[in-house]
Amino acid sequence: MKKIFLLVFLLISASVISQDLPNYMTPSEKEIYKTYVPPSGKPDDINPPYSRVRTMAEWEEFQSVMITWTSYTSILAQIVSYVQQECRVIIVCSDSNSVKSSLTSYGVPLVNLNFMHKPYNSIWCRDYGPWCVYTKDIDTLRMVDWIYNRPRPADDTLSAPISRFFNVPLHSMTSSPYNITATGGNFMVDGNGTAFSSKLILNENPGKTETEIDTMMSKYMGIKRYAFMDVLPYDGIHHIDMHMKLLDEETLMVGQYPTGVADGPQIELNLQFILNNYLTCYGKPYKVVRIPMPPSSGGQYPPNSSYFTYTNSLIVNKTVIVPIYGFPQDTTALRIYSDAMPGYRVVGINCTSIIPLSGAVHCITKEIGVYQPLFISHSGLRNTNNTTTPYEVKALMKHKSGIASAKLYWSIDTAAGYNQLTMTQTVDTFKAYIPAQPLNTKVYYYISGTSVSGKTMTKPITAPTGHYKFLVTNATGISGENGTAYDYNLSQNYPNPFNPMTTINFSVGKTGRTTIKVYDILGRQITVLLDEIKEPGNHFVNFDAGSLSGGMYFYTINSGAYTQTRKMILLK
């Protein structure tokens, strides 16, 4: 067996020379994988952390981002340029002097960088890099390693030197009964114990039940709820970061194809599965942001083209790095990010050269959290019809040294500045109350906490430029045992302008018949998108305008006494 492993190691290590291994397995790798034995004897702990842990989310504070320096140096250099303005960049490479020369040639300063000379097989560190977890939510930074689902032993063993570089414990899920084969691109987490994956993780661990996988993820990563979605027929690697992304604890960004095209039907089924079966960690319906899955420059979609995606982005502190492709849809995608993530710097990197290998920005980066996070967990207030009693703002706030003070800042006119309130503390929960406001008032707010050690963080991290907001409106109903308020609301369609597919998100406040109709510029009814009884909550409907001429159209919702009309533009 040792001879077989050595042979495999040599075969795969040889691929380092080319450094162009795709995110999927090559035909030769598929043959190797049939008898492949993952590396054993890793110098780390195979036991779970000694106490409960919490896996950090991507919008939390980073101290570093890891990349592996291979081919596609132009893309890597741009990532370095943006990331080094937010935190350190850890560059795994074979020759740091060569990397420095390359970065200099691209005009990237040699600052905020660290180099690690370690063996590697490929660029896809998202999939084989370690995961950051914290004992007791915030106490001690630790790392967790899985068995990489590729026969690439150098990649699979990189987590150990990474953990040693940061001087943190590494817990390896590599030995029975806690051995698991998994990949980072197929794991999305909200920082509050909820995780999402495609059923690839079930398929690649046939000897384990779903319950056993849930138990392992709970012990090692603090996952309380694990949602498994059906794999898509055309994406090839079945990693959810190719079509889905959590923007925060309550917002799902989901890729969208024209009706019936490529993976579109299964993506819509998966989205409905999540919305029908899961609430946010705060017990509210998820907000959904749709973003186009663009065709190739020749108008082709998978399986007849590469898997172009905008969701394969990286959130690094106050910057969002989005893959773009030189397509007209790039502008729309960047605008969707900016609208959905106020206060963030949103930048694009052209990933046309690397996307044929089934990956982009997210796939080639891996975040490392700070040693002592100031963790703030908060459910954003949603629209309300309350004009008489103050609005409670509540947040969980923790730091290893304790919390010295917590503030709430609110405004009805951000240009005029924010009002400050001191939040009162009960154990780890902090509260303050925004005064009641009249109807049609938009309220903006953010939260700030300072630790006993002197560290200050805000929620959202981009405050005060970024903020939460809600509207005081009478178009609201009450539903549910907990008195959750749902808005009557008709959102602007995404994308807009569009061609030929767009999504209309809407909310209803009370159970009743809801219709959404489309009209042309002369007021003639074009189609009825929806005519059915809807329960209170957030919903959406797709509109395929493939048979229509370009121009301006209007869509109207009627639900109970609520009616609203918006315009949209079809580009052809």
C-alpha positions as CSV (number, residue, x, y, z in Angstrom):
1,M,0.0,0.0,0.0
2,K,2.9,2.4,0.8
3,K,4.3,1.8,-2.6
4,I,1.0,2.5,-4.3
5,F,0.7,5.8,-2.3
6,L,4.3,6.8,-3.2
7,L,3.6,6.2,-6.9
8,V,0.4,8.2,-6.7
9,F,2.2,11.0,-4.9
10,L,4.9,11.1,-7.5
11,L,2.3,11.1,-10.3
12,I,0.3,13.9,-8.8
13,S,3.3,15.9,-7.7
14,A,4.5,16.0,-11.2
15,S,1.4,18.0,-12.1
16,V,2.8,20.9,-10.0
17,I,5.1,21.6,-13.0
18,S,2.1,22.4,-15.2
19,Q,0.1,24.0,-12.3
20,D,-3.0,23.9,-14.5
21,L,-5.1,21.2,-12.8
22,P,-8.8,22.1,-13.2
23,N,-11.2,22.2,-10.3
24,Y,-12.8,19.0,-11.6
25,M,-10.9,15.7,-11.8
26,T,-9.0,15.0,-15.0
27,P,-9.6,11.6,-16.8
28,S,-6.3,10.4,-15.5
29,E,-7.1,11.5,-11.9
30,K,-10.4,9.6,-12.1
31,E,-8.5,6.5,-12.7
32,I,-6.1,7.2,-9.9
33,Y,-8.9,8.0,-7.6
34,K,-10.4,4.5,-7.9
35,T,-7.5,3.1,-5.8
36,Y,-6.3,6.3,-4.2
37,V,-5.5,6.3,-0.5
38,P,-5.5,9.8,1.1
39,P,-2.4,10.9,3.0
40,S,-2.3,9.5,6.6
41,G,-0.3,10.4,9.7
42,K,-1.0,14.1,9.6
43,P,0.8,15.9,12.5
44,D,-2.4,17.3,14.1
45,D,-5.3,16.4,16.3
46,I,-7.9,14.0,15.0
47,N,-10.2,14.6,17.9
48,P,-13.0,17.2,17.9
49,P,-12.4,20.6,19.7
50,Y,-12.7,20.2,23.5
51,S,-15.8,22.5,23.7
52,R,-18.5,23.7,21.4
53,V,-17.3,25.7,18.5
54,R,-18.6,28.2,15.9
55,T,-17.5,28.3,12.3
56,M,-16.9,31.8,11.2
57,A,-18.9,33.4,8.3
58,E,-17.2,35.1,5.3
59,W,-18.4,38.6,6.3
60,E,-16.6,38.4,9.6
61,E,-13.2,40.0,10.2
62,F,-10.2,38.4,8.4
63,Q,-6.6,38.6,9.4
64,S,-5.5,37.0,6.2
65,V,-6.5,35.5,2.9
66,M,-4.6,32.5,1.5
67,I,-3.8,31.9,-2.2
68,T,-1.6,29.3,-4.0
69,W,0.6,30.9,-6.6
70,T,0.4,28.9,-9.8
71,S,-0.7,29.9,-13.3
72,Y,-3.3,32.7,-13.9
73,T,-0.8,35.1,-12.3
74,S,-2.7,38.2,-13.6
75,I,-5.8,37.1,-11.7
76,L,-3.8,36.2,-8.6
77,A,-2.0,39.5,-8.7
78,Q,-5.2,41.5,-8.8
79,I,-6.6,39.5,-5.9
80,V,-3.4,40.3,-3.9
81,S,-3.7,44.0,-4.8
82,Y,-7.3,44.2,-3.4
83,V,-6.8,41.9,-0.4
84,Q,-3.6,43.5,0.8
85,Q,-5.6,46.7,1.4
86,E,-7.8,44.8,3.8
87,C,-5.5,42.3,5.5
88,R,-2.4,40.1,5.0
89,V,-2.1,37.8,2.0
90,I,-0.5,34.4,2.6
91,I,1.0,33.1,-0.7
92,V,1.8,29.5,-0.9
93,C,4.5,29.1,-3.6
94,S,7.7,27.4,-4.7
95,D,9.8,30.5,-5.2
96,S,8.9,33.8,-3.4
97,N,11.4,35.8,-5.4
98,S,9.7,34.8,-8.6
99,V,6.3,35.8,-7.1
100,K,7.7,39.1,-5.9
101,S,9.0,39.9,-9.4
102,S,5.7,38.9,-11.0
103,L,3.7,41.1,-8.5
104,T,6.1,44.0,-9.2
105,S,5.6,43.6,-13.0
106,Y,1.8,43.9,-12.4
107,G,2.3,47.1,-10.3
108,V,1.3,45.4,-7.0
109,P,3.1,46.7,-3.9
110,L,5.1,44.2,-1.9
111,V,3.3,45.0,1.3
112,N,1.1,43.0,3.7
113,L,2.4,39.7,2.3
114,N,3.8,36.5,3.7
115,F,5.2,33.6,1.7
116,M,5.1,29.9,2.5
117,H,7.4,27.5,0.6
118,K,5.3,24.3,0.6
119,P,4.4,21.6,-1.9
120,Y,1.1,22.0,-3.7
121,N,-0.8,20.5,-6.6
122,S,-3.3,23.1,-7.7
123,I,-4.7,26.6,-7.3
124,W,-8.0,25.6,-5.7
125,C,-7.2,26.4,-2.1
126,R,-10.9,27.1,-1.3
127,D,-11.5,23.4,-1.6
128,Y,-8.5,22.0,0.3
129,G,-7.7,24.8,2.7
130,P,-8.6,24.8,6.5
131,W,-11.8,26.1,8.0
132,C,-11.6,28.6,10.9
133,V,-13.7,27.9,14.0
134,Y,-13.8,29.4,17.5
135,T,-14.4,27.6,20.7
136,K,-17.1,29.2,22.8
137,D,-18.0,31.4,19.8
138,I,-15.1,33.8,20.3
139,D,-12.5,32.2,22.7
140,T,-9.8,30.4,20.7
141,L,-9.2,30.3,17.0
142,R,-8.8,26.7,15.7
143,M,-8.8,25.1,12.3
144,V,-10.6,22.1,10.9
145,D,-9.4,20.0,8.0
146,W,-11.3,17.5,5.8
147,I,-10.2,14.8,3.3
148,Y,-9.9,16.6,0.0
149,N,-12.0,15.0,-2.7
150,R,-9.3,14.9,-5.3
151,P,-6.2,12.7,-5.5
152,R,-3.9,15.6,-4.8
153,P,-1.9,14.7,-1.7
154,A,0.2,17.9,-1.6
155,D,-2.9,20.0,-1.6
156,D,-4.6,17.7,0.9
157,T,-1.7,18.2,3.5
158,L,-1.4,22.0,3.2
159,S,-3.7,22.6,6.2
160,A,-1.1,21.4,8.6
161,P,1.6,24.0,7.7
162,I,-1.1,26.7,7.5
163,S,-2.2,26.0,11.0
164,R,1.4,26.0,12.2
165,F,2.1,29.3,10.5
166,F,-0.8,30.8,12.5
167,N,0.1,28.8,15.6
168,V,-3.4,27.5,16.1
169,P,-4.6,23.9,16.7
170,L,-5.7,21.9,13.7
171,H,-8.5,19.3,14.1
172,S,-8.5,16.7,11.2
173,M,-11.6,14.9,10.2
174,T,-9.5,12.3,8.6
175,S,-9.7,9.2,10.8
176,S,-12.6,6.9,11.6
177,P,-15.2,7.4,12.9
178,Y,-14.9,11.1,12.1
179,N,-13.4,10.9,8.6
180,I,-15.2,12.9,6.0
181,T,-14.5,13.7,2.3
182,A,-15.6,17.2,1.5
183,T,-14.6,20.3,-0.4
184,G,-14.7,24.0,0.6
185,G,-16.6,25.3,-2.4
186,N,-19.5,23.1,-1.4
187,F,-19.9,24.5,2.1
188,M,-21.6,27.8,3.0
189,V,-22.1,28.9,6.6
190,D,-23.9,31.8,8.3
191,G,-21.6,32.1,11.4
192,N,-24.6,31.1,13.6
193,G,-24.6,27.3,13.2
194,T,-26.4,27.0,9.8
195,A,-24.6,25.4,6.8
196,F,-25.6,24.6,3.2
197,S,-24.1,22.1,0.8
198,S,-25.2,20.1,-2.3
199,K,-25.7,16.4,-1.8
200,L,-22.3,15.9,-3.2
201,I,-21.1,15.5,0.4
202,L,-23.6,12.7,0.9
203,N,-22.6,11.0,-2.3
204,E,-18.9,11.1,-1.6
205,N,-19.4,9.6,1.9
206,P,-21.5,6.6,1.1
207,G,-20.6,4.8,4.3
208,K,-22.1,7.5,6.4
209,T,-25.7,8.4,7.0
210,E,-26.9,12.0,6.8
211,T,-27.4,11.9,10.6
212,E,-23.8,10.8,11.1
213,I,-22.6,13.7,8.9
214,D,-24.7,16.1,10.9
215,T,-23.2,14.8,14.1
216,M,-19.6,15.1,12.9
217,M,-20.2,18.6,11.6
218,S,-21.7,19.5,15.0
219,K,-18.8,18.2,17.0
220,Y,-16.0,19.7,14.8
221,M,-17.7,22.8,13.4
222,G,-20.7,23.7,15.5
223,I,-23.2,23.2,12.8
224,K,-26.7,23.0,14.2
225,R,-28.7,22.9,11.0
226,Y,-27.3,21.4,7.7
227,A,-29.3,21.9,4.5
228,F,-28.5,19.5,1.7
229,M,-29.6,20.5,-1.9
230,D,-29.9,18.3,-4.9
231,V,-26.8,18.5,-7.2
232,L,-27.2,20.4,-10.5
233,P,-27.0,18.4,-13.8
234,Y,-24.5,20.6,-15.6
235,D,-22.1,22.3,-13.2
236,G,-19.8,19.3,-13.2
237,I,-18.2,19.8,-9.8
238,H,-21.5,20.3,-7.8
239,H,-20.0,23.1,-5.6
240,I,-22.7,25.5,-4.4
241,D,-20.4,28.5,-4.6
242,M,-20.8,28.3,-8.4
243,H,-24.4,29.5,-8.2
244,M,-25.2,30.6,-4.6
245,K,-23.8,32.8,-1.9
246,L,-24.7,34.0,1.6
247,L,-24.3,37.8,1.7
248,D,-25.1,37.9,5.4
249,E,-27.0,35.9,8.0
250,E,-30.4,36.6,6.3
251,T,-29.6,37.1,2.6
252,L,-29.1,34.5,-0.1
253,M,-27.7,35.5,-3.5
254,V,-28.8,32.9,-6.1
255,G,-27.8,32.7,-9.7
256,Q,-30.5,32.8,-12.3
257,Y,-30.8,31.3,-15.8
258,P,-33.6,32.0,-18.4
259,T,-36.5,29.7,-17.9
260,G,-35.7,26.0,-18.6
261,V,-32.1,26.7,-19.5
262,A,-29.0,24.8,-18.2
263,D,-29.2,24.3,-14.4
264,G,-31.9,26.9,-14.0
265,P,-34.8,24.4,-13.3
266,Q,-32.8,22.6,-10.5
267,I,-31.6,25.9,-9.0
268,E,-35.2,27.1,-8.7
269,L,-36.2,23.8,-7.1
270,N,-33.4,24.1,-4.6
271,L,-34.2,27.7,-3.8
272,Q,-37.8,26.8,-3.1
273,F,-36.7,23.9,-1.0
274,I,-34.7,26.2,1.2
275,L,-37.4,28.9,1.4
276,N,-40.1,26.3,2.2
277,N,-38.1,24.4,4.8
278,Y,-35.7,26.8,6.4
279,L,-35.9,30.2,8.2
280,T,-32.8,32.3,9.0
281,C,-31.0,31.7,12.2
282,Y,-33.2,34.4,13.6
283,G,-36.5,32.7,12.6
284,K,-37.3,34.9,9.7
285,P,-37.8,34.2,5.9
286,Y,-34.6,34.6,3.9
287,K,-34.2,37.6,1.7
288,V,-33.3,36.5,-1.8
289,V,-31.2,38.5,-4.3
290,R,-31.1,37.1,-7.9
291,I,-28.1,37.6,-10.1
292,P,-27.8,36.5,-13.8
293,M,-25.8,33.4,-14.9
294,P,-24.5,34.8,-18.2
295,P,-24.1,32.9,-21.4
296,S,-20.8,32.8,-23.3
297,S,-19.9,35.6,-25.7
298,G,-21.5,33.4,-28.3
299,G,-24.8,33.1,-26.4
300,Q,-24.3,29.5,-25.2
301,Y,-25.1,28.1,-21.8
302,P,-23.9,25.0,-20.1
303,P,-23.3,22.3,-21.1
304,N,-22.3,24.0,-24.3
305,S,-20.2,26.7,-22.7
306,S,-18.1,27.3,-19.5
307,Y,-20.0,27.8,-16.2
308,F,-19.9,31.6,-16.1
309,T,-20.9,32.7,-12.6
310,Y,-21.0,35.9,-10.6
311,T,-21.7,34.2,-7.2
312,N,-18.1,32.9,-7.0
313,S,-17.0,36.1,-5.2
314,L,-14.9,36.8,-2.1
315,I,-16.0,39.0,0.8
316,V,-12.9,40.3,2.5
317,N,-13.6,42.7,5.3
318,K,-15.0,45.8,3.6
319,T,-14.3,44.7,0.0
320,V,-16.2,42.3,-2.3
321,I,-14.2,40.8,-5.2
322,V,-16.5,39.6,-8.0
323,P,-15.5,37.5,-11.1
324,I,-16.4,39.3,-14.4
325,Y,-15.9,38.3,-18.0
326,G,-16.0,41.3,-20.2
327,F,-19.7,40.7,-20.8
328,P,-22.5,43.4,-20.9
329,Q,-24.0,41.6,-17.8
330,D,-20.9,42.4,-15.8
331,T,-22.2,45.9,-15.1
332,T,-25.5,44.6,-13.9
333,A,-23.8,42.0,-11.6
334,L,-21.6,44.6,-9.9
335,R,-24.6,46.9,-9.4
336,I,-26.6,44.0,-7.8
337,Y,-23.8,43.5,-5.4
338,S,-23.5,47.2,-4.6
339,D,-27.3,47.5,-4.0
340,A,-27.4,44.4,-1.8
341,M,-24.3,45.2,0.2
342,P,-24.3,48.9,1.0
343,G,-21.0,50.4,2.1
344,Y,-18.8,47.7,0.6
345,R,-16.2,48.4,-2.1
346,V,-17.3,46.2,-5.0
347,V,-14.6,45.4,-7.5
348,G,-14.4,43.0,-10.5
349,I,-11.6,40.8,-11.8
350,N,-11.8,39.3,-15.3
351,C,-11.8,35.6,-14.9
352,T,-12.4,34.6,-18.5
353,S,-9.1,32.6,-18.6
354,I,-9.7,30.5,-15.5
355,I,-13.5,29.8,-15.7
356,P,-13.1,26.9,-18.2
357,L,-11.5,25.1,-15.3
358,S,-14.7,25.4,-13.3
359,G,-13.7,28.1,-10.8
360,A,-13.1,31.8,-10.2
361,V,-12.3,34.1,-7.4
362,H,-13.9,32.3,-4.5
363,C,-12.4,29.0,-5.6
364,I,-8.8,30.2,-5.4
365,T,-8.9,32.1,-2.1
366,K,-9.3,30.9,1.6
367,E,-10.0,33.2,4.5
368,I,-8.3,33.1,7.9
369,G,-10.2,34.8,10.8
370,V,-8.7,37.0,13.4
371,Y,-7.4,35.5,16.7
372,Q,-9.9,37.4,19.0
373,P,-13.0,38.4,17.1
374,L,-15.6,40.8,18.5
375,F,-18.6,38.9,17.4
376,I,-21.9,40.7,16.8
377,S,-25.0,38.8,15.8
378,H,-28.0,40.8,14.9
379,S,-31.3,40.3,13.0
380,G,-32.0,43.4,10.9
381,L,-35.4,45.1,11.6
382,R,-37.8,44.7,8.8
383,N,-40.6,47.1,7.7
384,T,-43.3,47.7,10.3
385,N,-46.7,49.5,10.7
386,N,-45.8,50.5,14.2
387,T,-46.0,54.3,14.7
388,T,-46.5,54.4,18.5
389,T,-44.0,52.3,20.4
390,P,-40.2,52.3,20.1
391,Y,-38.4,49.8,17.9
392,E,-36.3,47.3,19.8
393,V,-32.8,46.7,18.4
394,K,-31.2,43.6,19.9
395,A,-27.8,42.1,19.3
396,L,-25.7,39.3,20.7
397,M,-22.2,40.6,21.4
398,K,-19.1,38.7,22.6
399,H,-15.4,39.2,23.0
400,K,-12.8,37.1,24.9
401,S,-12.1,40.1,27.2
402,G,-15.7,41.0,27.6
403,I,-17.8,43.9,26.2
404,A,-17.1,47.3,27.7
405,S,-19.7,49.3,25.9
406,A,-22.3,48.9,23.1
407,K,-23.9,51.7,21.1
408,L,-26.8,52.0,18.6
409,Y,-26.6,54.7,16.0
410,W,-29.8,55.6,14.1
411,S,-31.0,58.2,11.6
412,I,-33.8,59.2,9.3
413,D,-31.3,61.2,7.2
414,T,-27.8,59.8,7.0
415,A,-26.5,63.1,5.5
416,A,-27.5,64.8,8.7
417,G,-25.6,62.2,10.8
418,Y,-26.7,59.6,13.4
419,N,-28.2,59.8,16.8
420,Q,-26.4,57.7,19.5
421,L,-28.0,55.4,22.1
422,T,-26.3,53.3,24.8
423,M,-27.3,49.7,24.6
424,T,-28.2,48.0,27.9
425,Q,-26.7,44.6,28.7
426,T,-28.3,41.3,29.9
427,V,-25.5,38.6,29.8
428,D,-24.4,38.7,26.2
429,T,-27.5,40.4,24.8
430,F,-27.5,44.2,24.2
431,K,-30.6,46.3,23.6
432,A,-31.6,49.8,22.7
433,Y,-34.8,51.4,21.3
434,I,-35.2,53.6,18.3
435,P,-38.0,56.1,18.9
436,A,-41.3,55.5,17.1
437,Q,-41.6,57.2,13.7
438,P,-44.5,58.4,11.5
439,L,-45.7,56.5,8.5
440,N,-43.5,56.5,5.4
441,T,-40.3,57.1,7.4
442,K,-37.1,55.3,6.4
443,V,-35.0,54.5,9.4
444,Y,-31.2,53.7,9.1
445,Y,-29.1,52.3,11.9
446,Y,-26.0,50.3,12.9
447,I,-24.5,48.8,16.0
448,S,-21.1,49.3,17.5
449,G,-19.3,47.4,20.3
450,T,-16.1,48.0,22.2
451,S,-14.3,45.2,24.1
452,V,-12.7,45.5,27.5
453,S,-9.4,45.2,25.6
454,G,-10.2,48.2,23.5
455,K,-11.3,46.6,20.2
456,T,-14.2,48.2,18.4
457,M,-16.3,46.6,15.7
458,T,-19.5,47.6,13.9
459,K,-22.4,45.6,12.5
460,P,-22.5,45.8,9.6
461,I,-18.8,45.9,9.2
462,T,-19.0,48.7,6.7
463,A,-20.8,51.1,9.0
464,P,-21.5,54.0,9.0
465,T,-21.5,54.0,5.2
466,G,-23.2,50.6,5.3
467,H,-26.2,50.3,7.5
468,Y,-29.5,48.4,8.2
469,K,-32.7,50.1,7.2
470,F,-36.5,49.6,7.5
471,L,-39.6,51.5,6.4
472,V,-42.5,52.5,8.6
473,T,-45.5,51.7,6.4
474,N,-49.1,50.8,6.8
475,A,-48.8,48.1,4.1
476,T,-48.0,45.5,6.7
477,G,-49.8,42.5,8.1
478,I,-49.2,40.3,11.1
479,S,-48.8,36.5,10.8
480,G,-47.5,33.6,12.8
481,E,-47.4,32.7,16.5
482,N,-44.5,35.0,17.2
483,G,-46.2,38.0,15.7
484,T,-43.7,38.3,12.8
485,A,-44.5,41.4,10.7
486,Y,-44.4,40.8,7.0
487,D,-44.5,43.7,4.5
488,Y,-46.7,44.1,1.5
489,N,-44.0,45.0,-0.9
490,L,-43.2,44.8,-4.6
491,S,-39.5,44.9,-5.3
492,Q,-37.7,46.2,-8.3
493,N,-37.1,43.3,-10.7
494,Y,-33.5,41.8,-10.9
495,P,-31.8,42.2,-13.2
496,N,-33.1,45.4,-14.7
497,P,-32.6,46.1,-17.6
498,F,-32.9,42.5,-18.5
499,N,-32.9,40.1,-21.5
500,P,-34.9,37.9,-21.5
501,M,-35.2,36.7,-17.9
502,T,-35.8,38.5,-14.7
503,T,-37.1,37.9,-11.2
504,I,-39.7,39.8,-9.3
505,N,-39.6,39.5,-5.5
506,F,-42.6,40.5,-3.5
507,S,-44.1,40.1,0.0
508,V,-47.6,39.8,1.3
509,G,-48.8,40.6,4.8
510,K,-52.0,38.5,5.0
511,T,-53.2,35.3,3.4
512,G,-55.2,36.1,0.3
513,R,-55.4,36.1,-3.5
514,T,-52.4,37.8,-5.1
515,T,-52.0,38.7,-8.7
516,I,-49.0,40.0,-10.6
517,K,-49.7,41.2,-14.2
518,V,-47.5,42.7,-16.9
519,Y,-48.5,45.6,-19.1
520,D,-47.0,47.3,-22.1
521,I,-46.3,51.0,-22.4
522,L,-49.9,51.5,-23.8
523,G,-51.4,49.9,-20.7
524,R,-52.4,46.6,-22.5
525,Q,-52.1,43.5,-20.4
526,I,-49.4,41.2,-21.7
527,T,-49.5,38.3,-19.3
528,V,-50.5,37.2,-15.8
529,L,-47.4,36.0,-13.9
530,L,-49.3,35.0,-10.8
531,D,-52.9,34.5,-9.7
532,E,-53.2,32.4,-6.6
533,I,-53.6,32.4,-2.8
534,K,-50.4,33.4,-1.1
535,E,-49.5,33.0,2.6
536,P,-47.8,35.9,4.5
537,G,-44.1,36.1,3.7
538,N,-41.6,36.7,1.0
539,H,-42.1,35.2,-2.5
540,F,-40.8,35.6,-6.0
541,V,-41.9,34.9,-9.6
542,N,-39.8,34.7,-12.8
543,F,-40.7,36.5,-16.0
544,D,-39.4,35.2,-19.3
545,A,-39.8,37.9,-22.0
546,G,-38.2,36.0,-24.7
547,S,-41.2,36.4,-27.1
548,L,-41.5,40.1,-26.5
549,S,-40.0,43.1,-28.2
550,G,-37.5,45.3,-26.4
551,G,-38.8,48.3,-24.5
552,M,-40.5,49.5,-21.3
553,Y,-43.0,47.4,-19.5
554,F,-44.9,47.7,-16.2
555,Y,-45.8,45.1,-13.6
556,T,-48.5,45.4,-11.0
557,I,-49.3,43.5,-7.8
558,N,-52.7,43.3,-6.2
559,S,-53.1,41.6,-2.9
560,G,-55.9,42.5,-0.6
561,A,-56.1,46.3,-0.5
562,Y,-52.4,46.6,-1.5
563,T,-51.5,47.5,-5.1
564,Q,-48.2,48.8,-6.5
565,T,-46.8,49.2,-10.0
566,R,-43.1,49.3,-11.1
567,K,-41.5,49.6,-14.5
568,M,-38.9,47.4,-16.1
569,I,-36.8,47.6,-19.3
570,L,-36.3,44.7,-21.7
571,L,-33.2,45.1,-23.8
572,K,-33.2,43.4,-27.2
